[in-house]
């Protein structure tokens, strides 16, 4: 995950974890990252950051890039 000065990052469960975990080769390999995100108190803020900034790689807020694209498509359809 990219280093930025966002306040929610101070509380993120991914702090100090090997970043490679959050950049799996395939969606099927994302379980370890998703498990960490699943217990993260700032999961929603992380996901919204990824959606807003169109993060193209990695697991953010517990979702892979493909899963985030689906959310963006749904949001566009309902807007």
mmJSON file of the N, C-alpha and C atoms, coordinates in Angstrom:
{"data_MODEL":{"atom_site":{
"group_PDB":["ATOM","ATOM","ATOM","ATOM","ATOM","ATOM","ATOM","ATOM","ATOM","ATOM","ATOM","ATOM","ATOM","ATOM","ATOM","ATOM","ATOM","ATOM","ATOM","ATOM","ATOM","ATOM","ATOM","ATOM","ATOM","ATOM","ATOM","ATOM","ATOM","ATOM","ATOM","ATOM","ATOM","ATOM","ATOM","ATOM","ATOM","ATOM","ATOM","ATOM","ATOM","ATOM","ATOM","ATOM","ATOM","ATOM","ATOM","ATOM","ATOM","ATOM","ATOM","ATOM","ATOM","ATOM","ATOM","ATOM","ATOM","ATOM","ATOM","ATOM","ATOM","ATOM","ATOM","ATOM","ATOM","ATOM","ATOM","ATOM","ATOM","ATOM","ATOM","ATOM","ATOM","ATOM","ATOM","ATOM","ATOM","ATOM","ATOM","ATOM","ATOM","ATOM","ATOM","ATOM","ATOM","ATOM","ATOM","ATOM","ATOM","ATOM","ATOM","ATOM","ATOM","ATOM","ATOM","ATOM","ATOM","ATOM","ATOM","ATOM","ATOM","ATOM","ATOM","ATOM","ATOM","ATOM","ATOM","ATOM","ATOM","ATOM","ATOM","ATOM","ATOM","ATOM","ATOM","ATOM","ATOM","ATOM","ATOM","ATOM","ATOM","ATOM","ATOM","ATOM","ATOM","ATOM","ATOM","ATOM","ATOM","ATOM","ATOM","ATOM","ATOM","ATOM","ATOM","ATOM","ATOM","ATOM","ATOM","ATOM","ATOM","ATOM","ATOM","ATOM","ATOM","ATOM","ATOM","ATOM","ATOM","ATOM","ATOM","ATOM","ATOM","ATOM","ATOM","ATOM","ATOM","ATOM","ATOM","ATOM","ATOM","ATOM","ATOM","ATOM","ATOM","ATOM","ATOM","ATOM","ATOM","ATOM","ATOM","ATOM","ATOM","ATOM","ATOM","ATOM","ATOM","ATOM","ATOM","ATOM","ATOM","ATOM","ATOM","ATOM","ATOM","ATOM","ATOM","ATOM","ATOM","ATOM","ATOM","ATOM","ATOM","ATOM","ATOM","ATOM","ATOM","ATOM","ATOM","ATOM","ATOM","ATOM","ATOM","ATOM","ATOM","ATOM","ATOM","ATOM","ATOM","ATOM","ATOM","ATOM","ATOM","ATOM","ATOM","ATOM","ATOM","ATOM","ATOM","ATOM","ATOM","ATOM","ATOM","ATOM","ATOM","ATOM","ATOM","ATOM","ATOM","ATOM","ATOM","ATOM","ATOM","ATOM","ATOM","ATOM","ATOM"],
"id":[1,2,3,4,5,6,7,8,9,10,11,12,13,14,15,16,17,18,19,20,21,22,23,24,25,26,27,28,29,30,31,32,33,34,35,36,37,38,39,40,41,42,43,44,45,46,47,48,49,50,51,52,53,54,55,56,57,58,59,60,61,62,63,64,65,66,67,68,69,70,71,72,73,74,75,76,77,78,79,80,81,82,83,84,85,86,87,88,89,90,91,92,93,94,95,96,97,98,99,100,101,102,103,104,105,106,107,108,109,110,111,112,113,114,115,116,117,118,119,120,121,122,123,124,125,126,127,128,129,130,131,132,133,134,135,136,137,138,139,140,141,142,143,144,145,146,147,148,149,150,151,152,153,154,155,156,157,158,159,160,161,162,163,164,165,166,167,168,169,170,171,172,173,174,175,176,177,178,179,180,181,182,183,184,185,186,187,188,189,190,191,192,193,194,195,196,197,198,199,200,201,202,203,204,205,206,207,208,209,210,211,212,213,214,215,216,217,218,219,220,221,222,223,224,225,226,227,228,229,230,231,232,233,234,235,236,237],
"type_symbol":["N","C","C","N","C","C","N","C","C","N","C","C","N","C","C","N","C","C","N","C","C","N","C","C","N","C","C","N","C","C","N","C","C","N","C","C","N","C","C","N","C","C","N","C","C","N","C","C","N","C","C","N","C","C","N","C","C","N","C","C","N","C","C","N","C","C","N","C","C","N","C","C","N","C","C","N","C","C","N","C","C","N","C","C","N","C","C","N","C","C","N","C","C","N","C","C","N","C","C","N","C","C","N","C","C","N","C","C","N","C","C","N","C","C","N","C","C","N","C","C","N","C","C","N","C","C","N","C","C","N","C","C","N","C","C","N","C","C","N","C","C","N","C","C","N","C","C","N","C","C","N","C","C","N","C","C","N","C","C","N","C","C","N","C","C","N","C","C","N","C","C","N","C","C","N","C","C","N","C","C","N","C","C","N","C","C","N","C","C","N","C","C","N","C","C","N","C","C","N","C","C","N","C","C","N","C","C","N","C","C","N","C","C","N","C","C","N","C","C","N","C","C","N","C","C","N","C","C","N","C","C","N","C","C","N","C","C"],
"label_atom_id":["N","CA","C","N","CA","C","N","CA","C","N","CA","C","N","CA","C","N","CA","C","N","CA","C","N","CA","C","N","CA","C","N","CA","C","N","CA","C","N","CA","C","N","CA","C","N","CA","C","N","CA","C","N","CA","C","N","CA","C","N","CA","C","N","CA","C","N","CA","C","N","CA","C","N","CA","C","N","CA","C","N","CA","C","N","CA","C","N","CA","C","N","CA","C","N","CA","C","N","CA","C","N","CA","C","N","CA","C","N","CA","C","N","CA","C","N","CA","C","N","CA","C","N","CA","C","N","CA","C","N","CA","C","N","CA","C","N","CA","C","N","CA","C","N","CA","C","N","CA","C","N","CA","C","N","CA","C","N","CA","C","N","CA","C","N","CA","C","N","CA","C","N","CA","C","N","CA","C","N","CA","C","N","CA","C","N","CA","C","N","CA","C","N","CA","C","N","CA","C","N","CA","C","N","CA","C","N","CA","C","N","CA","C","N","CA","C","N","CA","C","N","CA","C","N","CA","C","N","CA","C","N","CA","C","N","CA","C","N","CA","C","N","CA","C","N","CA","C","N","CA","C","N","CA","C","N","CA","C","N","CA","C","N","CA","C","N","CA","C","N","CA","C","N","CA","C"],
"label_alt_id":[null,null,null,null,null,null,null,null,null,null,null,null,null,null,null,null,null,null,null,null,null,null,null,null,null,null,null,null,null,null,null,null,null,null,null,null,null,null,null,null,null,null,null,null,null,null,null,null,null,null,null,null,null,null,null,null,null,null,null,null,null,null,null,null,null,null,null,null,null,null,null,null,null,null,null,null,null,null,null,null,null,null,null,null,null,null,null,null,null,null,null,null,null,null,null,null,null,null,null,null,null,null,null,null,null,null,null,null,null,null,null,null,null,null,null,null,null,null,null,null,null,null,null,null,null,null,null,null,null,null,null,null,null,null,null,null,null,null,null,null,null,null,null,null,null,null,null,null,null,null,null,null,null,null,null,null,null,null,null,null,null,null,null,null,null,null,null,null,null,null,null,null,null,null,null,null,null,null,null,null,null,null,null,null,null,null,null,null,null,null,null,null,null,null,null,null,null,null,null,null,null,null,null,null,null,null,null,null,null,null,null,null,null,null,null,null,null,null,null,null,null,null,null,null,null,null,null,null,null,null,null,null,null,null,null,null,null],
"label_comp_id":["UNK","UNK","UNK","UNK","UNK","UNK","UNK","UNK","UNK","UNK","UNK","UNK","UNK","UNK","UNK","UNK","UNK","UNK","UNK","UNK","UNK","UNK","UNK","UNK","UNK","UNK","UNK","UNK","UNK","UNK","UNK","UNK","UNK","UNK","UNK","UNK","UNK","UNK","UNK","UNK","UNK","UNK","UNK","UNK","UNK","UNK","UNK","UNK","UNK","UNK","UNK","UNK","UNK","UNK","UNK","UNK","UNK","UNK","UNK","UNK","UNK","UNK","UNK","UNK","UNK","UNK","UNK","UNK","UNK","UNK","UNK","UNK","UNK","UNK","UNK","UNK","UNK","UNK","UNK","UNK","UNK","UNK","UNK","UNK","UNK","UNK","UNK","UNK","UNK","UNK","UNK","UNK","UNK","UNK","UNK","UNK","UNK","UNK","UNK","UNK","UNK","UNK","UNK","UNK","UNK","UNK","UNK","UNK","UNK","UNK","UNK","UNK","UNK","UNK","UNK","UNK","UNK","UNK","UNK","UNK","UNK","UNK","UNK","UNK","UNK","UNK","UNK","UNK","UNK","UNK","UNK","UNK","UNK","UNK","UNK","UNK","UNK","UNK","UNK","UNK","UNK","UNK","UNK","UNK","UNK","UNK","UNK","UNK","UNK","UNK","UNK","UNK","UNK","UNK","UNK","UNK","UNK","UNK","UNK","UNK","UNK","UNK","UNK","UNK","UNK","UNK","UNK","UNK","UNK","UNK","UNK","UNK","UNK","UNK","UNK","UNK","UNK","UNK","UNK","UNK","UNK","UNK","UNK","UNK","UNK","UNK","UNK","UNK","UNK","UNK","UNK","UNK","UNK","UNK","UNK","UNK","UNK","UNK","UNK","UNK","UNK","UNK","UNK","UNK","UNK","UNK","UNK","UNK","UNK","UNK","UNK","UNK","UNK","UNK","UNK","UNK","UNK","UNK","UNK","UNK","UNK","UNK","UNK","UNK","UNK","UNK","UNK","UNK","UNK","UNK","UNK","UNK","UNK","UNK","UNK","UNK","UNK"],
"label_asym_id":["A","A","A","A","A","A","A","A","A","A","A","A","A","A","A","A","A","A","A","A","A","A","A","A","A","A","A","A","A","A","A","A","A","A","A","A","A","A","A","A","A","A","A","A","A","A","A","A","A","A","A","A","A","A","A","A","A","A","A","A","A","A","A","A","A","A","A","A","A","A","A","A","A","A","A","A","A","A","A","A","A","A","A","A","A","A","A","A","A","A","A","A","A","A","A","A","A","A","A","A","A","A","A","A","A","A","A","A","A","A","A","A","A","A","A","A","A","A","A","A","A","A","A","A","A","A","A","A","A","A","A","A","A","A","A","A","A","A","A","A","A","A","A","A","A","A","A","A","A","A","A","A","A","A","A","A","A","A","A","A","A","A","A","A","A","A","A","A","A","A","A","A","A","A","A","A","A","A","A","A","A","A","A","A","A","A","A","A","A","A","A","A","A","A","A","A","A","A","A","A","A","A","A","A","A","A","A","A","A","A","A","A","A","A","A","A","A","A","A","A","A","A","A","A","A","A","A","A","A","A","A","A","A","A","A","A","A"],
"label_entity_id":["1","1","1","1","1","1","1","1","1","1","1","1","1","1","1","1","1","1","1","1","1","1","1","1","1","1","1","1","1","1","1","1","1","1","1","1","1","1","1","1","1","1","1","1","1","1","1","1","1","1","1","1","1","1","1","1","1","1","1","1","1","1","1","1","1","1","1","1","1","1","1","1","1","1","1","1","1","1","1","1","1","1","1","1","1","1","1","1","1","1","1","1","1","1","1","1","1","1","1","1","1","1","1","1","1","1","1","1","1","1","1","1","1","1","1","1","1","1","1","1","1","1","1","1","1","1","1","1","1","1","1","1","1","1","1","1","1","1","1","1","1","1","1","1","1","1","1","1","1","1","1","1","1","1","1","1","1","1","1","1","1","1","1","1","1","1","1","1","1","1","1","1","1","1","1","1","1","1","1","1","1","1","1","1","1","1","1","1","1","1","1","1","1","1","1","1","1","1","1","1","1","1","1","1","1","1","1","1","1","1","1","1","1","1","1","1","1","1","1","1","1","1","1","1","1","1","1","1","1","1","1","1","1","1","1","1","1"],
"label_seq_id":[1,1,1,2,2,2,3,3,3,4,4,4,5,5,5,6,6,6,7,7,7,8,8,8,9,9,9,10,10,10,11,11,11,12,12,12,13,13,13,14,14,14,15,15,15,16,16,16,17,17,17,18,18,18,19,19,19,20,20,20,21,21,21,22,22,22,23,23,23,24,24,24,25,25,25,26,26,26,27,27,27,28,28,28,29,29,29,30,30,30,31,31,31,32,32,32,33,33,33,34,34,34,35,35,35,36,36,36,37,37,37,38,38,38,39,39,39,40,40,40,41,41,41,42,42,42,43,43,43,44,44,44,45,45,45,46,46,46,47,47,47,48,48,48,49,49,49,50,50,50,51,51,51,52,52,52,53,53,53,54,54,54,55,55,55,56,56,56,57,57,57,58,58,58,59,59,59,60,60,60,61,61,61,62,62,62,63,63,63,64,64,64,65,65,65,66,66,66,67,67,67,68,68,68,69,69,69,70,70,70,71,71,71,72,72,72,73,73,73,74,74,74,75,75,75,76,76,76,77,77,77,78,78,78,79,79,79],
"pdbx_PDB_ins_code":[null,null,null,null,null,null,null,null,null,null,null,null,null,null,null,null,null,null,null,null,null,null,null,null,null,null,null,null,null,null,null,null,null,null,null,null,null,null,null,null,null,null,null,null,null,null,null,null,null,null,null,null,null,null,null,null,null,null,null,null,null,null,null,null,null,null,null,null,null,null,null,null,null,null,null,null,null,null,null,null,null,null,null,null,null,null,null,null,null,null,null,null,null,null,null,null,null,null,null,null,null,null,null,null,null,null,null,null,null,null,null,null,null,null,null,null,null,null,null,null,null,null,null,null,null,null,null,null,null,null,null,null,null,null,null,null,null,null,null,null,null,null,null,null,null,null,null,null,null,null,null,null,null,null,null,null,null,null,null,null,null,null,null,null,null,null,null,null,null,null,null,null,null,null,null,null,null,null,null,null,null,null,null,null,null,null,null,null,null,null,null,null,null,null,null,null,null,null,null,null,null,null,null,null,null,null,null,null,null,null,null,null,null,null,null,null,null,null,null,null,null,null,null,null,null,null,null,null,null,null,null,null,null,null,null,null,null],
"Cartn_x":[0.836,0.0,0.89,0.465,1.237,1.265,2.391,2.514,1.977,0.985,0.427,0.211,-0.131,-0.307,-1.793,-2.511,-3.927,-4.115,-4.94,-5.092,-5.558,-6.434,-6.932,-5.838,-4.795,-3.702,-3.0,-3.047,-2.398,-3.052,-4.315,-5.064,-5.191,-4.651,-4.815,-4.086,-4.746,-4.158,-3.004,-2.921,-1.853,-0.526,-0.559,0.696,1.696,2.873,3.935,3.875,2.847,2.718,3.425,4.006,4.686,3.731,4.029,3.135,2.842,3.747,3.538,2.25,1.831,0.593,-0.589,-0.539,-1.656,-1.6,-0.619,-0.49,-0.351,-1.416,-1.346,-1.3,-0.806,-0.7,-2.081,-3.008,-4.376,-5.372,-6.629,-7.67,-7.778,-7.519,-7.593,-6.521,-5.462,-4.37,-4.529,-5.674,-5.886,-6.419,-6.602,-7.224,-6.485,-5.17,-4.414,-4.634,-4.593,-4.831,-6.263,-7.206,-8.611,-8.872,-8.163,-8.304,-7.849,-6.748,-6.251,-7.25,-7.731,-8.707,-10.006,-10.349,-11.595,-11.682,-10.533,-10.519,-10.011,-9.928,-9.376,-10.453,-10.169,-11.153,-11.339,-10.442,-10.552,-10.771,-11.325,-11.548,-12.361,-13.427,-14.285,-13.554,-12.783,-12.021,-10.984,-10.359,-9.366,-10.025,-11.169,-11.882,-12.311,-12.854,-13.284,-12.102,-10.964,-9.746,-9.393,-9.424,-9.077,-10.057,-11.333,-12.338,-12.179,-11.982,-11.832,-10.606,-9.522,-8.258,-8.026,-9.038,-8.979,-7.708,-7.43,-6.271,-6.449,-5.488,-5.613,-5.003,-4.235,-3.546,-3.727,-3.71,-3.698,-5.061,-5.015,-6.209,-6.3,-7.429,-7.691,-9.052,-9.147,-10.438,-11.043,-10.208,-10.677,-11.151,-10.991,-11.446,-10.303,-10.362,-9.381,-9.767,-8.891,-9.146,-10.411,-10.612,-11.809,-13.079,-13.042,-14.198,-14.498,-13.446,-13.638,-14.221,-13.817,-14.388,-15.889,-16.313,-17.749,-18.503,-17.941,-18.581,-18.682,-17.612,-17.627,-18.66,-18.79,-19.796,-21.205,-21.448,-22.764,-23.072,-22.067,-22.27,-22.6,-21.937,-22.209,-23.628,-24.082,-25.42,-26.508,-26.246,-27.264,-27.151,-26.111,-25.92,-26.791],
"Cartn_y":[-1.17,0.0,1.246,2.212,3.437,4.2,4.794,5.562,6.961,7.31,8.656,9.109,10.35,10.92,11.016,9.925,9.898,9.42,10.114,9.769,8.344,7.81,6.46,5.416,5.722,4.752,4.407,5.317,5.066,3.901,3.62,2.56,1.283,1.295,0.168,-1.088,-2.224,-3.517,-3.92,-3.325,-3.68,-3.004,-2.072,-1.399,-2.425,-2.397,-3.295,-4.678,-4.951,-6.243,-6.156,-7.243,-7.283,-6.829,-5.739,-5.216,-6.212,-7.144,-8.131,-8.92,-9.091,-9.81,-9.129,-7.821,-7.052,-6.888,-7.516,-7.496,-8.922,-9.724,-11.132,-11.265,-12.388,-12.655,-12.779,-13.39,-13.534,-13.272,-13.08,-12.861,-14.052,-15.231,-16.437,-16.458,-15.704,-15.645,-14.491,-13.85,-12.652,-12.948,-14.211,-14.556,-14.019,-14.088,-13.604,-12.104,-11.347,-9.898,-9.629,-10.354,-10.162,-10.502,-11.494,-11.834,-10.674,-10.048,-8.892,-7.746,-7.487,-6.412,-6.693,-7.957,-8.33,-7.919,-7.752,-7.341,-5.912,-5.188,-3.836,-2.803,-1.928,-0.929,0.198,0.314,1.395,0.842,-0.334,-1.0,-0.132,0.47,1.279,2.514,3.169,4.346,3.953,2.818,2.312,2.015,1.35,1.026,2.295,3.252,4.499,5.241,5.204,5.816,5.149,3.827,3.089,3.386,3.474,3.773,5.198,6.133,7.534,7.763,7.086,7.278,6.239,5.414,4.393,3.542,3.059,2.177,0.959,0.717,-0.35,-1.672,-1.666,-2.891,-3.133,-4.372,-4.739,-4.866,-5.303,-5.43,-4.183,-3.509,-2.301,-2.462,-2.247,-2.358,-3.747,-4.731,-6.108,-6.546,-5.69,-6.044,-5.977,-6.878,-6.888,-5.82,-5.602,-4.61,-4.959,-6.21,-6.647,-6.367,-6.647,-6.39,-4.896,-4.098,-2.644,-2.102,-2.663,-2.239,-2.495,-3.622,-3.929,-2.872,-2.464,-1.43,-0.13,0.248,1.497,1.439,0.285,0.138,0.296,-0.355,-0.244,1.198,1.89,3.272,4.152,3.911,4.687,4.44,3.197,2.853,3.504,3.658,4.228,5.739,6.313,7.778,8.547],
"Cartn_z":[0.0,0.0,0.0,-0.735,-0.872,0.46,0.776,2.009,1.802,2.598,2.557,3.987,4.143,5.473,5.822,5.71,6.018,7.455,8.253,9.676,9.924,9.084,9.316,9.198,8.457,8.28,9.589,10.542,11.835,12.568,12.27,12.942,12.114,10.918,9.993,10.476,10.344,10.728,9.81,8.642,7.71,8.051,8.987,9.379,9.885,9.305,9.735,9.113,8.32,7.649,6.296,5.872,4.575,3.469,2.771,1.733,0.612,0.383,-0.686,-0.481,0.759,1.061,0.386,0.262,-0.28,-1.796,-2.41,-3.866,-4.374,-4.207,-4.617,-6.142,-6.588,-8.018,-8.652,-7.927,-8.436,-7.315,-7.677,-6.679,-5.726,-6.236,-5.418,-4.321,-4.506,-3.531,-2.543,-2.526,-1.707,-0.309,0.036,1.315,2.534,2.533,3.692,3.898,2.826,2.923,3.368,2.81,3.169,4.628,5.157,6.574,7.46,7.087,7.843,7.74,6.549,6.35,7.104,7.229,7.874,9.335,9.986,11.399,11.569,10.472,10.508,10.858,11.835,12.227,11.204,10.243,9.249,7.838,7.759,6.48,5.513,5.989,5.125,4.6,5.448,5.014,3.965,4.157,3.206,1.864,1.907,0.679,-0.049,0.664,0.025,-0.587,0.084,-0.465,-1.793,-1.812,-3.03,-4.154,-3.829,-4.855,-5.381,-4.489,-4.866,-5.747,-5.418,-6.139,-7.223,-7.442,-8.499,-8.41,-7.195,-7.016,-7.912,-8.761,-9.745,-9.297,-8.248,-7.843,-6.353,-6.001,-4.598,-3.95,-2.694,-1.864,-0.998,-1.077,-0.299,0.345,1.622,2.292,2.182,1.983,1.903,0.534,-0.479,-1.819,-2.827,-3.776,-4.86,-5.885,-6.825,-7.864,-8.647,-8.948,-9.683,-8.877,-7.597,-6.736,-6.615,-6.567,-6.503,-7.799,-8.931,-10.223,-10.264,-9.699,-9.655,-8.857,-7.735,-6.915,-7.703,-8.374,-9.15,-10.267,-10.927,-11.978,-11.397,-10.261,-9.624,-9.233,-8.695,-8.295,-9.493,-10.622,-11.826,-12.327,-12.239,-12.71,-11.852,-10.574,-9.678,-9.542,-10.117,-9.998,-10.958],
"occupancy":[1.0,1.0,1.0,1.0,1.0,1.0,1.0,1.0,1.0,1.0,1.0,1.0,1.0,1.0,1.0,1.0,1.0,1.0,1.0,1.0,1.0,1.0,1.0,1.0,1.0,1.0,1.0,1.0,1.0,1.0,1.0,1.0,1.0,1.0,1.0,1.0,1.0,1.0,1.0,1.0,1.0,1.0,1.0,1.0,1.0,1.0,1.0,1.0,1.0,1.0,1.0,1.0,1.0,1.0,1.0,1.0,1.0,1.0,1.0,1.0,1.0,1.0,1.0,1.0,1.0,1.0,1.0,1.0,1.0,1.0,1.0,1.0,1.0,1.0,1.0,1.0,1.0,1.0,1.0,1.0,1.0,1.0,1.0,1.0,1.0,1.0,1.0,1.0,1.0,1.0,1.0,1.0,1.0,1.0,1.0,1.0,1.0,1.0,1.0,1.0,1.0,1.0,1.0,1.0,1.0,1.0,1.0,1.0,1.0,1.0,1.0,1.0,1.0,1.0,1.0,1.0,1.0,1.0,1.0,1.0,1.0,1.0,1.0,1.0,1.0,1.0,1.0,1.0,1.0,1.0,1.0,1.0,1.0,1.0,1.0,1.0,1.0,1.0,1.0,1.0,1.0,1.0,1.0,1.0,1.0,1.0,1.0,1.0,1.0,1.0,1.0,1.0,1.0,1.0,1.0,1.0,1.0,1.0,1.0,1.0,1.0,1.0,1.0,1.0,1.0,1.0,1.0,1.0,1.0,1.0,1.0,1.0,1.0,1.0,1.0,1.0,1.0,1.0,1.0,1.0,1.0,1.0,1.0,1.0,1.0,1.0,1.0,1.0,1.0,1.0,1.0,1.0,1.0,1.0,1.0,1.0,1.0,1.0,1.0,1.0,1.0,1.0,1.0,1.0,1.0,1.0,1.0,1.0,1.0,1.0,1.0,1.0,1.0,1.0,1.0,1.0,1.0,1.0,1.0,1.0,1.0,1.0,1.0,1.0,1.0,1.0,1.0,1.0,1.0,1.0,1.0,1.0,1.0,1.0,1.0,1.0,1.0],
"B_iso_or_equiv":[0.0,0.0,0.0,0.0,0.0,0.0,0.0,0.0,0.0,0.0,0.0,0.0,0.0,0.0,0.0,0.0,0.0,0.0,0.0,0.0,0.0,0.0,0.0,0.0,0.0,0.0,0.0,0.0,0.0,0.0,0.0,0.0,0.0,0.0,0.0,0.0,0.0,0.0,0.0,0.0,0.0,0.0,0.0,0.0,0.0,0.0,0.0,0.0,0.0,0.0,0.0,0.0,0.0,0.0,0.0,0.0,0.0,0.0,0.0,0.0,0.0,0.0,0.0,0.0,0.0,0.0,0.0,0.0,0.0,0.0,0.0,0.0,0.0,0.0,0.0,0.0,0.0,0.0,0.0,0.0,0.0,0.0,0.0,0.0,0.0,0.0,0.0,0.0,0.0,0.0,0.0,0.0,0.0,0.0,0.0,0.0,0.0,0.0,0.0,0.0,0.0,0.0,0.0,0.0,0.0,0.0,0.0,0.0,0.0,0.0,0.0,0.0,0.0,0.0,0.0,0.0,0.0,0.0,0.0,0.0,0.0,0.0,0.0,0.0,0.0,0.0,0.0,0.0,0.0,0.0,0.0,0.0,0.0,0.0,0.0,0.0,0.0,0.0,0.0,0.0,0.0,0.0,0.0,0.0,0.0,0.0,0.0,0.0,0.0,0.0,0.0,0.0,0.0,0.0,0.0,0.0,0.0,0.0,0.0,0.0,0.0,0.0,0.0,0.0,0.0,0.0,0.0,0.0,0.0,0.0,0.0,0.0,0.0,0.0,0.0,0.0,0.0,0.0,0.0,0.0,0.0,0.0,0.0,0.0,0.0,0.0,0.0,0.0,0.0,0.0,0.0,0.0,0.0,0.0,0.0,0.0,0.0,0.0,0.0,0.0,0.0,0.0,0.0,0.0,0.0,0.0,0.0,0.0,0.0,0.0,0.0,0.0,0.0,0.0,0.0,0.0,0.0,0.0,0.0,0.0,0.0,0.0,0.0,0.0,0.0,0.0,0.0,0.0,0.0,0.0,0.0,0.0,0.0,0.0,0.0,0.0,0.0],
"pdbx_formal_charge":[null,null,null,null,null,null,null,null,null,null,null,null,null,null,null,null,null,null,null,null,null,null,null,null,null,null,null,null,null,null,null,null,null,null,null,null,null,null,null,null,null,null,null,null,null,null,null,null,null,null,null,null,null,null,null,null,null,null,null,null,null,null,null,null,null,null,null,null,null,null,null,null,null,null,null,null,null,null,null,null,null,null,null,null,null,null,null,null,null,null,null,null,null,null,null,null,null,null,null,null,null,null,null,null,null,null,null,null,null,null,null,null,null,null,null,null,null,null,null,null,null,null,null,null,null,null,null,null,null,null,null,null,null,null,null,null,null,null,null,null,null,null,null,null,null,null,null,null,null,null,null,null,null,null,null,null,null,null,null,null,null,null,null,null,null,null,null,null,null,null,null,null,null,null,null,null,null,null,null,null,null,null,null,null,null,null,null,null,null,null,null,null,null,null,null,null,null,null,null,null,null,null,null,null,null,null,null,null,null,null,null,null,null,null,null,null,null,null,null,null,null,null,null,null,null,null,null,null,null,null,null,null,null,null,null,null,null],
"auth_seq_id":[1,1,1,2,2,2,3,3,3,4,4,4,5,5,5,6,6,6,7,7,7,8,8,8,9,9,9,10,10,10,11,11,11,12,12,12,13,13,13,14,14,14,15,15,15,16,16,16,17,17,17,18,18,18,19,19,19,20,20,20,21,21,21,22,22,22,23,23,23,24,24,24,25,25,25,26,26,26,27,27,27,28,28,28,29,29,29,30,30,30,31,31,31,32,32,32,33,33,33,34,34,34,35,35,35,36,36,36,37,37,37,38,38,38,39,39,39,40,40,40,41,41,41,42,42,42,43,43,43,44,44,44,45,45,45,46,46,46,47,47,47,48,48,48,49,49,49,50,50,50,51,51,51,52,52,52,53,53,53,54,54,54,55,55,55,56,56,56,57,57,57,58,58,58,59,59,59,60,60,60,61,61,61,62,62,62,63,63,63,64,64,64,65,65,65,66,66,66,67,67,67,68,68,68,69,69,69,70,70,70,71,71,71,72,72,72,73,73,73,74,74,74,75,75,75,76,76,76,77,77,77,78,78,78,79,79,79],
"auth_comp_id":["UNK","UNK","UNK","UNK","UNK","UNK","UNK","UNK","UNK","UNK","UNK","UNK","UNK","UNK","UNK","UNK","UNK","UNK","UNK","UNK","UNK","UNK","UNK","UNK","UNK","UNK","UNK","UNK","UNK","UNK","UNK","UNK","UNK","UNK","UNK","UNK","UNK","UNK","UNK","UNK","UNK","UNK","UNK","UNK","UNK","UNK","UNK","UNK","UNK","UNK","UNK","UNK","UNK","UNK","UNK","UNK","UNK","UNK","UNK","UNK","UNK","UNK","UNK","UNK","UNK","UNK","UNK","UNK","UNK","UNK","UNK","UNK","UNK","UNK","UNK","UNK","UNK","UNK","UNK","UNK","UNK","UNK","UNK","UNK","UNK","UNK","UNK","UNK","UNK","UNK","UNK","UNK","UNK","UNK","UNK","UNK","UNK","UNK","UNK","UNK","UNK","UNK","UNK","UNK","UNK","UNK","UNK","UNK","UNK","UNK","UNK","UNK","UNK","UNK","UNK","UNK","UNK","UNK","UNK","UNK","UNK","UNK","UNK","UNK","UNK","UNK","UNK","UNK","UNK","UNK","UNK","UNK","UNK","UNK","UNK","UNK","UNK","UNK","UNK","UNK","UNK","UNK","UNK","UNK","UNK","UNK","UNK","UNK","UNK","UNK","UNK","UNK","UNK","UNK","UNK","UNK","UNK","UNK","UNK","UNK","UNK","UNK","UNK","UNK","UNK","UNK","UNK","UNK","UNK","UNK","UNK","UNK","UNK","UNK","UNK","UNK","UNK","UNK","UNK","UNK","UNK","UNK","UNK","UNK","UNK","UNK","UNK","UNK","UNK","UNK","UNK","UNK","UNK","UNK","UNK","UNK","UNK","UNK","UNK","UNK","UNK","UNK","UNK","UNK","UNK","UNK","UNK","UNK","UNK","UNK","UNK","UNK","UNK","UNK","UNK","UNK","UNK","UNK","UNK","UNK","UNK","UNK","UNK","UNK","UNK","UNK","UNK","UNK","UNK","UNK","UNK","UNK","UNK","UNK","UNK","UNK","UNK"],
"auth_asym_id":["A","A","A","A","A","A","A","A","A","A","A","A","A","A","A","A","A","A","A","A","A","A","A","A","A","A","A","A","A","A","A","A","A","A","A","A","A","A","A","A","A","A","A","A","A","A","A","A","A","A","A","A","A","A","A","A","A","A","A","A","A","A","A","A","A","A","A","A","A","A","A","A","A","A","A","A","A","A","A","A","A","A","A","A","A","A","A","A","A","A","A","A","A","A","A","A","A","A","A","A","A","A","A","A","A","A","A","A","A","A","A","A","A","A","A","A","A","A","A","A","A","A","A","A","A","A","A","A","A","A","A","A","A","A","A","A","A","A","A","A","A","A","A","A","A","A","A","A","A","A","A","A","A","A","A","A","A","A","A","A","A","A","A","A","A","A","A","A","A","A","A","A","A","A","A","A","A","A","A","A","A","A","A","A","A","A","A","A","A","A","A","A","A","A","A","A","A","A","A","A","A","A","A","A","A","A","A","A","A","A","A","A","A","A","A","A","A","A","A","A","A","A","A","A","A","A","A","A","A","A","A","A","A","A","A","A","A"],
"auth_atom_id":["N","CA","C","N","CA","C","N","CA","C","N","CA","C","N","CA","C","N","CA","C","N","CA","C","N","CA","C","N","CA","C","N","CA","C","N","CA","C","N","CA","C","N","CA","C","N","CA","C","N","CA","C","N","CA","C","N","CA","C","N","CA","C","N","CA","C","N","CA","C","N","CA","C","N","CA","C","N","CA","C","N","CA","C","N","CA","C","N","CA","C","N","CA","C","N","CA","C","N","CA","C","N","CA","C","N","CA","C","N","CA","C","N","CA","C","N","CA","C","N","CA","C","N","CA","C","N","CA","C","N","CA","C","N","CA","C","N","CA","C","N","CA","C","N","CA","C","N","CA","C","N","CA","C","N","CA","C","N","CA","C","N","CA","C","N","CA","C","N","CA","C","N","CA","C","N","CA","C","N","CA","C","N","CA","C","N","CA","C","N","CA","C","N","CA","C","N","CA","C","N","CA","C","N","CA","C","N","CA","C","N","CA","C","N","CA","C","N","CA","C","N","CA","C","N","CA","C","N","CA","C","N","CA","C","N","CA","C","N","CA","C","N","CA","C","N","CA","C","N","CA","C","N","CA","C","N","CA","C","N","CA","C","N","CA","C","N","CA","C","N","CA","C","N","CA","C"],
"pdbx_PDB_model_num":[1,1,1,1,1,1,1,1,1,1,1,1,1,1,1,1,1,1,1,1,1,1,1,1,1,1,1,1,1,1,1,1,1,1,1,1,1,1,1,1,1,1,1,1,1,1,1,1,1,1,1,1,1,1,1,1,1,1,1,1,1,1,1,1,1,1,1,1,1,1,1,1,1,1,1,1,1,1,1,1,1,1,1,1,1,1,1,1,1,1,1,1,1,1,1,1,1,1,1,1,1,1,1,1,1,1,1,1,1,1,1,1,1,1,1,1,1,1,1,1,1,1,1,1,1,1,1,1,1,1,1,1,1,1,1,1,1,1,1,1,1,1,1,1,1,1,1,1,1,1,1,1,1,1,1,1,1,1,1,1,1,1,1,1,1,1,1,1,1,1,1,1,1,1,1,1,1,1,1,1,1,1,1,1,1,1,1,1,1,1,1,1,1,1,1,1,1,1,1,1,1,1,1,1,1,1,1,1,1,1,1,1,1,1,1,1,1,1,1,1,1,1,1,1,1,1,1,1,1,1,1,1,1,1,1,1,1]
}}}
